[in-house]
Amino acid sequence: MPALRVHATVARSRANGPGTRFVVWVQGCSLGCVGCFNPTTHAAEGGEEVAVDDLLARIADAAARGEVDGLTVSGGEPLEQAEGVAALLRGARALGLSTLVFSGFTLDEIRARPGGPDVLAALDVLVDGRYEARARLAEGLRGSSNQRIHALTARHTVAEVEATPVAEIQIGPDGAVVVTGVAPVPLRRGR
Ligand code: SF4
C-alpha cells in the first residue's frame, strides 16, 4: 500500500461535502493559482508522509462509530499523488463511504494524467478546475465560478453537494482552532 504526503486531516467536517466527512488535505501543489487560500500546502517537501493503511485505519474507526458518511480529499493537489489518493479512495469506498475530491485539474486533464483514471474510478464527486480569484464565488463548494461539480456516480446529486455549508470553525479540547470550508472565516485576535 502506498504512502501519501499529508498536510492535515480533520476527523469530522460538515463543510467539505455532503453529510459529515473525514477530510485529508494532501501536501504539494505545483499549479500556483493566484489568490490560493491554502499556500502552505504548496511545497512538495512539507507536511508528513503517512501510510495509506494508517489513514484508512483512522477512517475505519470513525466509520465504525457512525461518525462519518464520506471521505473528502483536498489540498494541495490530490492528482499529483494519484497512486496514493486512488488507494485511499478505494479503501474508503470499501468501508461504504462516499468519496469526493477537490482538484485544480479539470476532468479532461485528469483523464489524461498518469493515474487519473484510477482516481476517477473510485470517486463519487469531483470538484474541478483552478481557483480563479477574478471569478471568486465561495459558495456551493466552488471557490470560483469556473470550477465545476461532477456527480460521477448516483451517490450524490449536484444540488446535495451545493448545499454544503460554506464555512466551519472547530475548537478542539486543547483549544486548537480549525477553520475550513469554501469561504473560511478569517479569525482576528481580540485586544
Ligand atoms: S490547485 Fe488548489 S491548492 Fe493548488 S494553487 Fe490552485 S487553489 Fe491552491
Residues whose N, C-alpha, C, O or C-beta is under 5 A from the ligand:
A	BS01	SF4	C29 L31 G32 C33 C36 G75 G76 G104 Y131
